[in-house]
Amino acid sequence: MSFGFSIGDFITAIKLTNKIRKEFDGAPSQFKEISQEAKNLWIALGDVDSCSKRELSSQQADKLKEISKGCLEVLKTLETTLNKYTELQSECDGMRKKAKKMWKRLQWEPDDIRDLRCRMVLNVTLLNAFYAKLSNETSLATKDGVDRLNQLQDNQQRNKDRQKVLHWLTAIDYSPQQNDFFSQQEQGTGQWLLELTAFQEWLESGSTETLFALGIPGAGKTILTSIVVNELVRRYSNDDTIGIAYIYCDYLRTDEQKAIDLLASLLKQLARRQSSLPDSLKKMYNQHQSYQTRPSFNEISTALQSVSILYSTVFIMIDALDQCQASGGCRSKLLKAIFDLQDKSKAKVFATSRNIPEITEKFRRRESLEIEIRASDMDVRKYLDGNMFWLPDFIGHNPELQREIKTRITQSAQGMFLLAPLHLRSLKGVSSLAGVQATLADLPTGSDVDIYNRVYKDAMNFSMLLRLSPMSDFDKDRLPQIEDVLSVCAGLVTVDKESGFIRLVHYTTQQYFEKSQKSWFPHAKPKIAQVCVGYLSFNIFGSGKCLTDVEFEERLQSYPLFDYAARNWGHHVRDISIEEVGETLSWAAESGYEEIVKRLLEIPIEKNWRDQRGRTPLSWAAYNGHDTIVKLLLQKDVDPDPKDNYGQTPLSSAAYQGYEEVVERLLATRLVNPNIKYLTGETPLWWAAYNGHEGVVRQLLAFDSIKPDSMNIENRTPLWAAGSSGNKDILLLLLEKGVNPDPRDECDQSALSVAAEHGHETIVRILLDNFAVDPDFSDEDGKTPLYYASAFGHYNIVEALLDDSRVNRESKDRWGRTPVWPAVANGHVEIINLLLKKGINLDAKDEDGRTLLWWAAAHGQCAVVELFLQQGIDPGTVDDFGFTPLSFAAGKGHEDVVELLLAHNQVSQDSQDKWGGTPLFWATVNGHESVVELLCRKEIQADRAHELDLAPLVKAAIEGNDEDVVVNSLLSKDAVDLLLLVTSQRDRSTLDALLLKYPQWQYAASSLLDL
């Protein structure tokens, strides 16, 4: 219940009602009416309890308190009255006594409880009324909740439809970049721009439409743009009449930053801020969605104008116009659409760019307000103050040195904010004061280009510590931490915190590397080729092509390099060395990429290149059944029969897998050895026979030099392998070839035995029909085919072997056990009956003197024990160690067998083995509680001591489980008194151990010791 107040009286009333209701059991008939009223009150209380699953109002809570108090008073009075008509009596139950409430044989006095009945009826009526009112209010609340739910669902659907249209317009979202760039702002930097008179005029004045910010590379224009966006959002986030949209141009995203894409993003941002989707956008969506077409640039531009006029003012921020592609008129089209928007709406534009005449002139013709962006010395110092933790500890303990570092870096930056982190990181690896001073003295000065070249060169000298290592699979555990990558790259890269992608820190870095590629990366293309090929060889791509567009999109999303690698690996591979191309060829042959193999074979290449396993491209192609690639490689005169580190050849691999076309092609060369052996001695024919590849077996048997009886290191032939795996047709092929029909392995197990063991009936019958096969030959353990078939329950095979006159049904293994013994152990009753019909010796014993019944009891085979008892086998026989079937079954915990044996007169319940142990002792020692309980119900001596240990009861008490079920079972025997047993022996160490577990027995033990 969730009533929201203390309901102790109510809960007490429910419990008391239930208690009184139960106490009417066995009451005289005159109590029937009051009993029914108690039941009605219990039901009414339960209805109210189950009804409310919500908080009650204060008025409802007060009412329920009042009713529950009345219920509790009448129930207590009823309980007192009923006690007049009952009394407690004691009943003796062995050593224990228990109390039982009995009804007095008194004359019934109706006046005693007439008043109680009336009061109970009144309380039931009040509870039912409260329940009805509460249920009605709950129903009304439920209806209100359903209405709200329906409204919520409608809103969710409208929002879903809204998001669908916006996503259709463009999937590009610049908010991750905004969040990332703004997070890079050092606290307090950029404030100068917001306080600038020109910025305030652009923000507040109705006449100033455009603020154009020019800046040198690395001055911090992008971070300042994010500061402007954040300031506008902070100011106008609660004003629905103000529209805000922004884009960040990026030289790496030209494919998705065409003029129409950028304009569509602005439209999406402004439309998204409206409470409902603008009609112009709905109309455009409906028009194109029906025909699966896309809107034109002019349509997007017109829709943008229509949405913009819905706001009193629109702010548009465009960062890095210089990085917006000029080709195809992209940048010009974008600016014209923005200027047209300003002419038709109250749109204010903030744009940044390098000083490029083509861009600058367009803004100046619009009489835009123009400002210059340079990193102020104050901002550079604030950045340095917040990032000195990058430097070694000895710098952190030297304030004077820190001041010098800040001064020198600020002077060297010359308004280029980007240089501050690069200069700071250049000090990270310096370990001495002299080193710091030398680095500071060597900070570059001069033109922008010279400074950047010098800084990037220093960073590259440091970052060359990073090296690539080959990977055979996409192992996420081998991915370095982002922080380590950033550290090693010495400021040359940064990470997009929203997407997790690593990118060059600035487009000037890209320009630098484009100019200096031959100097820094003379082997760039071979390295990239290796990465592409290695990426495509990851196991995740082994499933081949994606079957659906959704699956393909998921692959591109999860593995960003896949698209580039798949498209461009061939362009890079031309510059790879011959040795490296061999590795690529091996991968392509293994994966079945025919076109790649063809192209690689057209260039100088090591065609027989071997990997760490010693496998060549041909080996891998054969192993995976790529016949066309095998053909291509053989046409290029590769070695057709190379052995890998395990002795496996292409022919072995193809035979193992059952690739008939590959086997035929390799055999046709007449240059392969068909009898080549694997490391463990298996030939291609052996593997084909074992794996059931009949076609390959036929091909190999037809080869002139084949050796069909060749053995592996365990002396197993192809026929033995076929018998083991049950390949009938292959077995017949081998027999037709004239192989030995009765081969034995190193353990002397024959092909017939292994077929019988695995239940291959057809194989067994074929071999039995061959008179060269000995059906009764025993292996090194003395086990015959009949023994194995009996052990594994193969009835038909047992029957077939018994029908052969050459088979001895009484043959013994090395332990003196005949074929019936394993059937007994495993409970194969049908096979036992079959052997009984053949007249087996029921009184046989093994080398330990154990009978068949003893064996069945030891393995818990109750049905078999019962069968043998019916056959008259003595259940009381003992083995050479004095164990009876009962003692072994008890020790193993076979309760059903123990119960069956105890019912037999010939079974001794207290028989002792040669060490003095009894069935009870072994059941106790091994903790078989149910067996102990079963034995304790019989007249046995539970306190009989074992020669090497304590009596069962003492051992169980000391070592038993927490529930002490075994102890309780033993204590139920009249002949046992645990403390008396221990104290009478004056075994102080045992007593101490016992009292440690049962300290409550301390007083009783002391009393007994004093006797």
N, C-alpha and C positions, 0 to 999 in steps of 0.2 A: 504493500500500500504506500501511497505517496500523499497522505493527508496534509502534511506540512505542519503538524503540531504533535505534542506528546500524547500518545494514545495508549498509555499503559493500562488504563481501566478497560478500554475496548478489547485489547489483546487478552488481558486477564479474564474478561468475561467469556471470550471464545474458548480459551483453554479450560476454564472451569465448567462451562456447559458440556464440552466434549467429555470431561472426566465424569461428571454426574451421569451423563447419558450412558456411558459404558457401565457404570455401577448398577444400573437397573437390570443387568444380565442376571437371570436366575431369581428375580423378584417375584413375590406372589402375585396372583392375578389382579388383586385389588389396587396394585400400583400401576396398572396399565394406562389409565387416563393421565396421571401426572407424568408418566414416562413419555407419553406422546407430546405433551406440552413442552417438555424439556427438549425433545427432538425438534419441534417447530421453532423454538427459540434459537437452537443451534443453526438451523437452516437459514433463518432470517439474518442472524449475525454474519453467516458466511456469504449471503447475497450482497450485503453492504460492503463487506471486505473485498469481494472480487469485482465490484462495480467500479470503484473509483481508482482510476489510474492517473489522476491529475491532482493538482493542489486544490484544496477546498477554500472557499471564502471564510472570513472570520465568523460570519453568521452561521454558515453551515457547520463549521468546526464546533462552535458553542452548542449548537443543537445536538450534535453527535455526542459531545461530552455529557450532556444532560441525560440522553437516552442510555448511554453506556453505564453511567453511574447507577441508574435505576435497575438495569439488568444485573449489575454486579451485586447490588444489595439483595435482590430477590433470590439470586443464585446462592449466596452465602447462607441465607435463611433456609433455603431448601436443603443445602448440604447438612446444616445442623439438625434439621428435622429428620432427615434420612438416617443420621447416625443413631437416633433413638431406636430404630428398627433393625439395626445390624450390630454384630459384635465380632471381635477378632478371635479366631481359634487357631491353635498350632497344629501342624501336621508333621509327623516324623518321616523323614526321607533319608534312611541310612544314618550317616553321621551328622546330617544337617537338619535343621528345623526351619519351617517357613510359615508365615502368617497368612491366613485366608479370611476374607470377610464373609460372614454367614448371616443370613436373614433370621431374625428372631421369630419364634413361633408365638406371636402376640396377637391380640385381637386388634383389628384395624379400626382406627379412630378417624373418620372422614373429616371432622372439624379441624384436625391438625393442619391439613394442607389445602382445604377449600379456598382459603384466602390466598394461598400461594399460587393456586391455579389462576385465579382472577388477575393477580398481578403479572403473572407470566403472559397471559393472553394480551393484557394491555401493552406490555413491552414489545410483543411480537407485532401488534398493530402499529405501534409507533415506528418500529424499524422498517416495516413494509412501506409505510407512508414516506419515510425518509428516502428509502431505496427508489420508490417510484419517482419522486421529485428529482432526485439526483440523476436517474436514468434519463428523464426528459431533458434536463439541462445538458447532459452529456450528448444527447442526440442533436440538440440545437447547435452545440459547439462543433459537433462533427460536420453538420451541414455547412456551417460557416467555414470550417477548415477545407471542405471539399471545394467550395466556391473559390476560396483563395488559391487552392492548388490548381484549379482550372485556369484561373487568371495568370498564375505563375507559368503554367505550361504554354499559354498563348504568348506571353511575353518572351519565353524562351524560344518559341518557334519563330517569332518575329525577329528576334536577335540573331537566330541561326540563319534566317533568310538574308538579313542585313549583312552578316559576315560573309555569306556566300557571294553576294554581289560585289562587296569590297575586294574580296580575294580574286574574283574574276577580273576586276579592273586591273589589279597588279598584286603580285605576291611580295613585292619588294617592301621592306620595312626598315626605315632608317633609325628607329628608336634604339636598337642595340648599339649602333655606332654612337648615337647621342649619349647614351648611358656610359659607354666605354670612354669616350673622349672626356666627358665631364668628370669622370672618376679619376682621370689622370691630372686634373688641375690641382696644383699645390695650393693649400689653404691660403686665401688672401691674395693670390695672384690674379691679374686681369681686372682688378677693381678700377684701375685707371680708365679703362675703356668705358665702363658704365658711368663714370663720373665726368667723362669728356663732354664739353659743351655741345659738340656736333652730335653726339649720340643722344643727348637729352633733347636737342632740337628735333632730331629725326623721330624720336619716340613721342614727343608731345605736340609738335607743330602739325597743323593740318596741311601746310603747304609743302613741307619737305617729304618727298615720297621715297627717295632712294639714298642709302648710305653705302658708299663704295669704299671698301678697305683694301688698300694696296700694301703688300709686304714682301720682303725678300724671302728666299727659301729658308725654312726652318725658323721663322720668326715667331711661330705659335699661332698662326691664323686659325687653324682648325679648333684648337682648344678655346680660343677666344669666341669663335662662333658658337661652341657648345655653351659657353658662359652666357652669351646673349639669349640663346634659346631657353636656357634654364631661368633667366631673369624674367623673360616674357611669360613663361608658364607660371612662375611664382606670382607674378602680378595679376594675371588675367585668367587663372584656372577656374575661378568661380563666376566669370563673366561670359555668358553664352553668346554675347553679341560680338565677341572678339575671336577671330579665327587665327590659328597659328599653324604654319607648315614649314618644313625645312628639308633640304637635301644636302648630302655630302658627296661631291664628285670625287671619283677615285680612278686613277690611271690603270688600276688592275681590274676594274669592273666595267670596262667599255662595252662588253657584250650586253650587259643589262642596264646600261646607262645611255641609251639612245634618247633623242629629244622626247619622243613619245612616252618612253618609260619614266623619265624624270617628271614630265608634266602629269602623267597618270598618278604618280606618287603624291604630288601636291593635291590633286583632286581627291584622292582617297583620304588624306589626312583631314581636309576641310569637311568632307562629307561625313566622316566618322564622328566629328564633334557635334553634328546636328542631332536633335532628339529623335528624328525619324529620317529615313532615307529620302534625300531630295528627289522631287518628281523628275527632274531632267535626267538624273542618273538611272532611275527606275525605267524610264522610257528607253534610254539607250541600251540598257541591259536586255529588256524584253525584245527589242528590235533585233539585236544581234544573236541572242541566245537561241532563238528559234531556227536560225540558219547556220549556227556554229561559226559565225564570223567575228572579226575583231573591229572595234571602232577605229576610225582614222585619226590622224593628228589633229585635224581641224575639229572633229567632233569632240575630242578630249578638251581641246582649247575652249570651245564654246561652252561645254559643260562646266569647265572650271570657272568661266566668267559668270555663269548662272548661279553656281553655288556661292561664289564670292560675294555677290550682291545681297546674300541672305545675312551677311554680317555688317556691322557698322564699320568695322575696320578689320583688315586682314594683314597679318605680318608674314612675310616670306623670307626665309634665310637660305642663301645658296653659298656653300663653301667650296673653295678651290675651283673656280671657273676655269683656271688655266689647265686643270687636269681633265676637263670635259673635252671629249674628242672634237677636233675641228673638222676631221674628214667627213665628207657627206653632208656638210652644212649643219651638223648636229648642234654645235654651240650657237651658231647664228639663229637657227630655228627656235631654240629654247629662249634666247634673249628676246627675240621678236614677240613670242607668245607672252612672255612676262611683261614686256612693255605695253602690249595691247591690253593685257589684264589691268595694268595700272590706269590706262586711259578710260576703261569702262567700269572701274570699281575703285574703292578706296583701299588700294593695296599698297603697303609699305614694304620695300625690298631692302634687305641687308645682304651684300655680296662681298666675297673676298677673292683675291687673285694676286698672282705675281704681276709685275708691271709689264704686261704684253700689250703693245700698241693697238692691236686689233680689238682687244677687249676694252682697254682704257678709253679708246676713242668713242665707242658706243655709249658708255656711261656719261662721258663728258658732253656728248651731244644732247643728252637728256637733262643736262644741268644738275647732275647728281652731286650730293654733298660728298666730298672725298677726304679720306683720312689715311695716314700712313701707320702701318703696324710694324713696330720693332719691339723686341723684348726689352723692357725697361730694366735698368740695373737693379731696381728694387725687387722686381719679380724674379730675376735670376738669383739674387741673394736669398729670397724666400725659399726658392726651390732647393738651393744648396743647404740652407739651414735644416730643411726637412729630410734631407737624404744623406747626411754625413755618416749615417750608420753603415753605409756601404763600405766605408773605408776601414783599414786595419785599426785595431784597438789603440796602438801607440799614438795614432793621430787624434783619437777621441780624448786622450789624456793630455793633449797639448793645445790649449786654447789659442796660443799665439800662432801656431802652425795652421790651425783651422782658419783663422782670419786671413792668413797669407794665401791659403788655397782659394778662399772665396774671392779675394781681391783679384788674383791672377786669372781665375776662370771667368769672372765677370768682365774683365778687360779684354780677354781673348774672344769672348762670345760675340762682341760687336753687334749686339742686337739680334743675334741668331740663337733663339732659345734652345734649338735642337742640340747645339754644341755643348751646352752645360752638362747634360747627362753623359755625353760621350767623353768629355774631358774628365768628369768625376770618376767614371768607371775606369779610365786609364790609370788611375791611382790605386785601384783595388788590389792589384798584385804586387805593389811596391812594399818592401819589408823594412825600409830604413829611412831615417830622416834625410840622408844624403840623396837617396833615390827619389824621394818626394820633391826635393828642391831641384834636382836635375830634370825631372819630368815637367815641373812648372816652368822652368826656364826654357824648355823646348816646346812649349805650347805654340801652335802655329798662329801667324798673323799674316795679313795680306788680303788678296781678293777673295771673294766668296768661293770661287772654284778651287783656288789653292788651299784654302783652309779645309774645305770638305775633303779634298783628295788626301791631304796629310792626315786628317783624323781617321778617315776610313782605312788608310794604309796601316796606321798604328793598331786599329781595332782588328784588322785582318791578321796581323802578325800574332796577335794574342789568340784569336779564335781558331787558328789552324791547329790548335790542340785537339779539335773535334775531328773524329774519323768515323767513316762508315764501316760497318761489319756486315757480312752476308747473313741473311736469315732464311730459313727453310719454311717458315710458317709465320703467320701473324700472331706473335706472342706479346700480349698486352703487358706481361710482367717485365718485358725487356724495354718498354718505352721509358725514356728518361723523364724526370720531373721537369715541368715547365720552367721552374726557377733555375734548374741547372742549365737548361738550354739557353735561357736568357743570359745567365752568367758567362757561359763559355763564349757566346757570340758577342760579348763585350759591347752591348748597346746597338749592334747592327740590326737587331730584330726586336719586335715587340709582339705582344699577344693581345688579340681581341678578346676581352674578358667575356663578352656575351656569346660569341661563337666558339671560342677556344682555339681559333686558327692563329698560327704564327705568320707574321708578315714582316717585310722589311720596314724599318722604322720610319722611312720617308722616301718619297719618290726620287729625291736626290741620291739616295743610296742605290736605287735601281740604275740611275744614269751612270753612277760611278762604276758599277760592276759591268755594265754594258761596254764601257770604254776600256776597262782593265781586265776583261775576261781572260785573254791569252796569258796574261801575267800571273793571275791568281789561280785560274782553272784551266790549265792546258789540256787536261784529260776530262773535261766536263762531259762531253757526249758519251764516251765509254762508261763513265760512272753513272750517268743518267740511264743509259741502256741497261746496265746491271740492275739498277733500282726498279726500272719498269718491268723487266723480265722476272725479277725476284718477286715483285708485287703480284704479277699475274699468276705466278706459280703457287701462291698461297692456297692451302687446301680448301679454303672457303669458296674458291671459285671452281673447284673440281667438279661441281654438279653441272657445269656447262651453262648454256644460255638461260636467261630468265624467261619464264613462261608467260608472264603477264607484265603489263606496264607498271602496275603497282609494285611488283617485286623488283623490277628494274630500277624504279625510283628509289626504293629502299636501299638497294645495293649502292647506288650513286651517293646516297646520303651517308651511309655507314662507311663507305670506303672512297673518300674524295679523290684519291689518286687513280682510281680504276679507269675512269673515262680517258684521262690523259695517257696512261700507260698503254691501254688497249689501242689507242689511235696512233701513237707516236713511237712505239718501241722499235719498229722497223727502220725509222729514220735515224735513230741513234745507233743501231747495231752495226751499221756500216763501218764505224770507227773502232769497233772492239777488236782486240787481239785474237789471233787464231785460237789460242788456248781458251780464252773466255767465250768465244763462239761455240767451242765444243761443249761447254757446260750448258749453254743456251740450247744447243741442238738436243742434248740429252733430255732436258726438261720438255721441249716441244715433242720429242718422240714419245716420252712417257705419257704426256697429256693428250696425245692424238691430234695435235694441230698440224694437219697435212700441209697447209699453205706456208706455215712458218718453216717447216722442214724443207720444203721445196726451195724457198728463198735462201735459207742458210746453206744448202748444198750447192748453191750457185757461186758461193764465194770461197776463198781459201779457208779451209777449216780442218781441224783434227777430228776426223770422222769416227775414230776408234777411241775417243777420249773416255777415260774411266773416272767414276766418282769414288767416294770413300769406300763403298762396298765392292768396288772393282767392276761395276756394271757399265756397259757401253750404251750408246743410244739404241743400238739394235737389241740389246738385252731388255731394255725397258719397253721398247715397242712390242717385242714378243711377249713379254710378261703380261701386258695389258691387251693383247690381241689386236693390235693395230696393223692389220695385214697390209694395207696400202703403204704405210710407212716402212714396214719391213721390206716390201718390194722396192721402194725408193732407195733405201739404204743398200740393199744387195746390188742394185744397179750401179751404185757408186763404189762397188768393190770393197765394202767393209769386210772385216773378219767375220765369217758367218758362225764361228764356233768359239767365241771367247768365254773363258771360265771366270766367274767372279770369285770373291774371297771365300765363298762357301762351296765352290766346285760346281755351281749351277751355270748352265749355258742357256742361250736363247731357246734351244730345242727343249731342254729340261723345263724351262718356264712355261713354254707353250703347251707341253704335254701335261704338266701339272694342272694348268688351268683349263685344258680341253679345247684349245683353239686349233681346230683341224686344218683350216686354211694356212695358218702360220706353220704348222708342223709339215704340211705337204710342201710348202715353199722352201723350207729349210732343208728337208730331205732331198729335194730336187737338185740342190747344189752339189750333192755327192761329196761335200766337203765337211760334213758334220759327223761326229762320232755318236751313233745311236745308243751306245753302251756306256756313255760317260756317267760317272757316279757323283752323286751329291756328297757333301762332307760326311754324312752318315751312311753312305753306301747305296742310296736309292738311285736307280736308273730312270730315264724317261718312261720306259715301259712300266716300271714298278709304280710310279706316281699315277700314271694313267689308269692302271688296273685298280689301284686303291681308291681313286676318286671317281671311278665309274665312267670314264670317258671311252666308251666302246669304239667310237670311230677312230680315235687316236691309237688305241690298242691294235686295231686292224692295220692301220698305216705302218706301225712299227714292226708288227709281226711279218709284214710283207717285205721288210727290208732284209737284204741278203745276210748281212753280218750281225743280225740281232741275236742276243743271248737271252732267251726267254727264262732261263733258270738262274739268272744272276741274283745273288743274295746281297742284302744290306749287312751292316755290321752286327745285326741281331740274328743273322742267318735266315731272314725271312725273304721268300721269293715272291715274284708277282702273283703266283697262284695263292700263296698264303695270304697276301694282301687282299686279293679278290674274295677269298673265303671269309676274311675278317670283316669286310665291308658289305658282303652279301651280294656281289655282282655276278648273277648266274650266267648271263650271256658271255661275260668276259672270262669266267671260269671255263666254260665250254670251249671258247676260242683257244685258251691256253692248253687244255687237254688235247684238243685236235692237233696242236702244234707238237705234242709228244712230251710235255714237261713232266716232271716228277709229280704224281698225284698225291703223294703223302710226305710233303716236306716237313721238317721239324725245325723250330727256331732254337735259339741258344738255351732256352729253358725246357727243351724237348716237347713243347706244345705243338701239336700237329695242326694242319689246316682244318681237319675234321673237328678237333677239339675247340678251336677258336670259333668255328661256325656254330657248333653246338652251344658254346657259351653265349654268343650274341643272338641266338634264336633264329638263325637262317636255315629254316627247315628244308627248303629246296636244295640248297648247297649240300646239306647233310645227306639227303637222299641220293644226290648225284654221286657223291664220294663213296657212299655205302655200296652203290652198284658197281664201283670199281674194285675188283678183287686185289688190286695192288695196294689198297688202303687197309691198314690194320685198324679196325674199329675199337679195339680194346687196349691200344697202346697208352701207357701212362707217362705223364711228364715227370719232372724232377721231384715234384711233391707227391707223386703216386696218384695223381688225379687223371681219370679217364674221360673220354667224351661224355659217357653216361653221367659221371660225377658232375661235370659242368652244367649239363642240361638240367639235371635234377636240382642243382643249387640255384639256378636262375628261373626255375619254374616253367620250362618249355615242355609242356606235356606231350605234344605231338612228336617232338624229337626224342624224348625218353621212350615213348612207345615204339618209335621206329628202331631205336637202338636195341631195345629188349626183344624185338622180333628177329634180330640178327643172332644166329646161334653162336657166333664168335664172341659175343659180348658176355663178360662175367659180371653178373649183377651183385656179387659179393666181393669184388675186388676192393682192396683196402689202400687208403692213402698212407702217408708216412706216420700218421697219428693213430692208425688202426681203425679208421672210420670208412664205412662203405658208402656207396652213392646215396643211400637213404638218409644219412646223417645231415647233409646240407639242406635237404628238403624239410627235415624235421626242424632245423634251426630257423628256417625261413617260413615255416607254416604252410608249405605247399601240400595240403591235405589230399588233393586229387592224385598227385604223384605218389604220395605215401600209399594210398589205397591201391594204386596200380602196381607198386612194388610188392605190397602185401599179397596181391593175387598171384604174383610170380613166386611166392613162397620164400621170402627173405627171412633170415634168422632174427626173431624178435628179442632173443636173449643175448644178442651180441653186445660186447663191451669194447670200449676203446682202450688205449694204452694206459689211461688213468683209472680204469675200472668203472667207467660211467656208462649207464644203459641209455637206450633210446628215450625212455621216459624221463630219466634224469636230464638228458640233453634238452628235451622239449620244455621241461619245467624251468631250467636255467635260462632259456631264451624267451620265456613268457608266452609260449604258444599253448594257450589254454585248450583250444579245440583239439590239438594233437595229444595233449596229456589225457584228455577225456577219451580220445580214440584208443590210446594204449591201455588205459585202465579197463576199457571194454574188452581189450584183447587179452587181459589177464596178466599184464606185466606188473611185477611187484613194485609198489610205490615207495616201499621202505628201504630199498637197497641203498648202500652207502658206497662212495667211491674210495679210492686208495687213501684219501685224506680224511675220511670219516664224514664227508658232507653227504647229506641226504638231499633228495629233490626238494623237500620242504625248506631246508636251511638255505639252500642256494637261491630258491625262488624268493624267500623272505628277504635275504640280503640284497637281492636285485630290485625288490619292491614290486614284484608281480602279484598284486593283490588277488586277482581272480584265480590264479593258479594256487595260491596259498589256501584260499577258501575251498577250492575243489579238493585239494589234498587233505585238509583238516577233516573233511567229511568222510574220509576213508578210514576204516578201522585199523588197517595195517600201518598207518603212519604214526610214528612216534613224535609227539609234540615237543618233548624236552630232550630229544637226542642231542648228544654232544659230539663235536668233531674231535680230532686228535689234539686240539688246543683247548678243548673244553667249551667252545662256543656253541650256543644253542640257536635255533631259528630266531627267537626273540632278541638275543644278543645282536645278531647281525642286522636285523631290521632296525634295532635301536641305534646302533653305531652309524648306520648309513642314513638315519633320519627319515625312514619310511613310515610316516605317522599312521596312515590308514592300515598298514600291515600290523603295526604295533597294537592298534586298537582291536584289530581282528583277533590277534593271538591272545590278547588279554581277556577276551571273552571266553577263552577256553581254560581248562584246569591245568595251568602250567606254573612252573616255578619262576616267577619274575625276578627273584633275588638271587638266583644261582650265579655264583661268581665265575668269571672267565679266568683261565690260567694266566693270561698275560695282561689282564686289565680288570677294571672295576665291574661290579654288577651292572646289568643294563640300565637299571633305574638311576644309579648314581652317575654313570657316564652321561646319560641323557639329561639329567638335571643340571650338570655342570656345563655341558657343551651344547645343550639344546637351543632351539630358536626362541625368539622373544615370546611367542605365544605359548610355549611349553606344552604343545598338544601331546607330545610323546610322554612327558612327565605326568600329565593329567591322566593319560590312558593307563600308565603303569601304577599310579597311585590308586586307581579304582579297584585294583586287586586286593582282596581282604588279607592276603598273605604278606602284603608289603607295607612296611612303615619306613619311609625313607630315613628319617632321623634315627629311628631305632636301629636300623641296619648299620648306619655309619658310626653311631656312638657306641654300639655294642662291640665294634671291631677296634675301638679306640684309635682310629686312623685319623690322627690330628691334621695332617696335610690335606687329606680329602675333605675333612670337615671344614677347614678354613676356606678351601676353594668353593665349597658349597655355600657357606655363609656369606662369602663375598658377593655371590650372585643373588642370594635371598637373605638380606640382612634382617628381614622380619622374623626369621626363624631363630634368631640369636637366643632369645629367652628360653624357648622350648629346648634348644640344644643344651644350654647350660643346666637346665633342670634334669635332663636325661643323664648328663655326665656326672651329676651329683648323686645319682641313684647307686 
